[in-house]
Amino acid sequence: MTLTPEIKLDLLRKMLRARLFEEKIVEVYGEQEMKTPVHLYIGQEAVAAGVSQHLRTEDYVFSTHRNHGHYLCKGADMKPIVAELYGRATGCAKGKGGSMHFVDVSKNCPGTTAIVGGSIPLGAGAALAIKLKKESGRISVAYFGDGASDEGVLQETMNFSALHKLPVLFVCENNFYATNSPQKARHAEGVISKRAPGFGIPSAFTDGNDVEAVYAAAGLAVEHVRSGKGPYFLEFPTYRWKGHVGPDCDYEKGCRPKEEFLEWRKRCPVEGYIGKLALPEGELSAIKSELAAEIAAAWAYAKASPFPAPADLYTDVYN
Amino acid sequence: MPWTKVLIDKQDFENAAKDGLRSLSYRDALREAQAQLLRAMPEVYLLGEGIDDPGGVFGSTVGLAKEFGPERVMDSPIAENGLTGIAAGSAMCGMRPIFIHMRMDFLPMCMDQIVNHAAKWRYMTGGQVTCPLVIRSIIGRGWGSAAQHSQALHGLFTHFAGLQVAVPASPYDAKGLLVAAVKSGNPVLFCEHRWLYDFKGYVPEELYDAPFGKAVVRKEGKDVTVVAVSLMVYEAVKAARELEAEGISVEVIDPRTIKPLDMETILASVKKTGRLVVADNANVMTGISAEIAAQVAEKGFADLKAPVLRVGLPDVPTPAGSELEKAFYPGTADIKLAVNRVLGRGKSNL
């Protein structure tokens, strides 16, 4: 998997797009106009960027309540998702989903779930559809966290996916906290991906804050899945900077040790990569201002959009 | 119309056979519907534990695995919630799965994926992603099936916006409603009753839809309306025939689907009769019988000449022993008693 200068720039652009988008949410959340619980991805961007770099538009992505980064890195259009955050009729789900239920059908992001673990069987189900329709070469990705690994559906789904050699990539982002419960309070065995070989699924455990390492591991995994060899399980240890929900850091509330946060803060995937790439002067600021313009346009679009009509409450329930 | 008629005993079957109508059992009607759907729609597949075994889900899937192969008639591990999610995910991506459970009691294992995911997906995505997942399950009864092999949970699922719930009582509806469920594009709970499997009735050979949300009057009458669900349709028709001999005219309505629920037909009948009994083979406590009674109270109160009565299961788990089972399950006699009571005749008339 050669890392060309173009790919490197793309990885950086993906991470920055997700980061700046969410920093904007943090900036405006206090206005209380965005009336939706936000589960921010800040600190984990290298995972979505590195995995998505290998995905095609046709590939499916199923995600969770912490979905912003996954969808943006898959190429989701920013305007409708910002409009969704503001509950507008032009939102990606017409104001019926909110932050936890982004959708972009044109990018094969068929929706996200706020029930922990739910994305796992749905992602495998998309892979079953691919297999039954004989769409060889197409894959499905199920993102989930270490908290979801506690759910029975992971075990059920790994077994079925291995049995039927489904083209599904399991991506477990281990940020070490399920809401506020640390992993060590929940797991006797800390490496979640060790379970996969027990089901006959190859796996890898890779630094989730190093975008090039993610890119390399995901490259092998995606190649395996795409070529029809069945599922693959990737685990990326990484770290969530913000609280489980909301724009604040939760160490202030005593949810985690401040020192632990500060250690991970030093390992920022975005700043680290900016330092590593050492781009020529002007190039980074050009990327940043391009993204800032996209964000400004998306926010302007959202705020100028109408709210749904009360009668819209009753539509979209049944076919 | 031959399809509205329910044949409740051997004599009825023989009379129907004389008329030269095509007759199938409920079991074979289900089997035929699935075979024809598999032939007609490449996106349809069946999934469930043991659906390809020699028993074939009480005969309703016998031979389908052989004809359509293991990819379209798929045996599954016993992993109800995970498999519901996998079926739902495939439905969101263009497939039309029919997930089959031998017992309705296994559905509580799937509640997360049915209730939180399949039911809500269309709405949560602003109508862009549908989840056309059909879940067949069978209500058991008798021979000590007891508390975990006999639950009738159809009413429970009507609580959730986004789901539809079919309760076919006749072979015609078993086939027609299953076809309609698969074509509907909605997540549908398709609730069968084990004791209906041997009942025969008119079933056309072609692939046809029976409409959701359209009740049928199984027997016309003028004194009392009995809305009967699933197996209770047979008990109600039997009760109506016996009461007719006593000079009481009972109208029996089979809602066929309880979500959507055809209140229009029920209210029109109550307007005519002024008296309502709701008979369901499920718990009366917050069951569909409670909903029907409540809606009639809200919308047809002025037409009622007597309080609504319900016939259903008591608020206890299903017992195992045969004598306790007898005490547990209501039948024709209970419906007759209720009809007499809404007529103000009390127990003394029975």
Contacts between the chains, C-beta under 8 A, distances in Angstrom:
chain1	res1	chain2	res2	distance
A	60	B	93	6.4
A	62	B	89	7.0
A	91	B	126	7.2
A	92	B	126	7.0
A	93	B	124	6.1
A	93	B	125	5.4
A	93	B	126	3.9
A	93	B	128	7.6
A	94	B	126	3.5
A	94	B	127	7.2
A	95	B	126	7.7
A	96	B	123	5.6
A	96	B	124	6.2
A	96	B	125	7.9
A	96	B	126	5.2
A	97	B	124	4.8
A	97	B	125	6.6
A	97	B	126	6.7
A	101	B	124	4.4
A	101	B	125	7.0
A	103	B	124	7.7
A	103	B	125	4.4
A	103	B	126	7.1
A	103	B	128	6.0
A	103	B	129	6.5
A	105	B	125	7.8
A	105	B	128	5.1
A	105	B	129	6.6
A	110	B	92	5.0
A	110	B	93	6.7
A	110	B	125	7.2
A	110	B	129	4.8
A	111	B	92	7.2
A	111	B	121	6.0
A	111	B	124	6.3
A	111	B	125	4.8
A	111	B	129	5.4
A	113	B	116	7.3
A	113	B	117	6.2
A	115	B	112	6.2
A	115	B	116	4.7
A	115	B	117	7.0
A	118	B	85	6.7
A	118	B	112	7.1
A	118	B	113	7.3
A	118	B	116	6.7
A	118	B	117	5.6
A	120	B	82	7.8
A	120	B	85	7.2
A	121	B	81	7.6
A	121	B	82	4.9
A	121	B	83	7.5
A	121	B	84	7.4
A	121	B	85	2.5
A	121	B	86	4.7
A	121	B	88	7.4
A	121	B	89	6.1
A	121	B	113	6.7
A	122	B	85	5.5
A	122	B	86	7.8
A	122	B	88	6.2
A	122	B	89	3.7
A	122	B	92	6.9
A	122	B	117	6.7
A	123	B	89	6.4
A	124	B	85	7.6
A	124	B	86	5.1
A	124	B	89	6.3
A	125	B	85	6.3
A	125	B	86	4.2
A	125	B	87	6.3
A	125	B	88	5.9
A	125	B	89	2.0
A	125	B	90	4.2
A	125	B	91	7.3
A	125	B	92	7.1
A	125	B	93	7.0
A	126	B	89	4.9
A	126	B	90	6.8
A	126	B	92	6.9
A	126	B	93	4.5
A	127	B	89	7.9
A	128	B	86	5.8
A	128	B	89	7.1
A	128	B	90	4.6
A	128	B	95	7.4
A	129	B	89	7.3
A	129	B	90	4.2
A	129	B	93	3.8
A	129	B	94	5.6
A	129	B	95	4.8
A	130	B	93	7.3
A	132	B	45	6.3
A	132	B	71	6.4
A	132	B	72	7.9
A	132	B	90	7.1
A	132	B	95	6.2
A	133	B	43	7.9
A	133	B	94	6.7
A	133	B	95	7.7
A	140	B	89	8.0
A	140	B	93	8.0
A	152	B	79	8.0
A	152	B	81	6.6
A	152	B	82	7.1
A	153	B	81	5.6
A	153	B	82	4.5
A	153	B	85	6.0
A	153	B	112	7.9
A	153	B	113	7.9
A	155	B	82	7.7
A	156	B	77	7.2
A	156	B	79	3.6
A	156	B	81	6.8
A	156	B	82	2.7
A	156	B	83	6.9
A	157	B	79	8.0
A	157	B	82	4.9
A	157	B	85	7.1
A	157	B	86	6.6
A	159	B	77	6.1
A	159	B	79	6.9
A	160	B	76	7.3
A	160	B	77	6.2
A	160	B	79	6.6
A	160	B	82	6.5
A	160	B	83	6.7
A	160	B	86	6.1
A	163	B	77	7.4
A	315	B	127	6.7
A	316	B	122	5.9
A	316	B	123	5.2
A	316	B	126	5.8
A	316	B	127	3.4
A	317	B	122	6.7
A	317	B	123	5.5
A	317	B	161	5.8
A	317	B	162	5.8
A	318	B	122	7.3
A	318	B	162	7.2
A	318	B	164	7.1
A	318	B	186	5.3
A	319	B	122	7.3
A	319	B	130	5.8
A	319	B	132	7.6
A	319	B	184	5.9
A	319	B	185	3.5
A	319	B	186	5.2
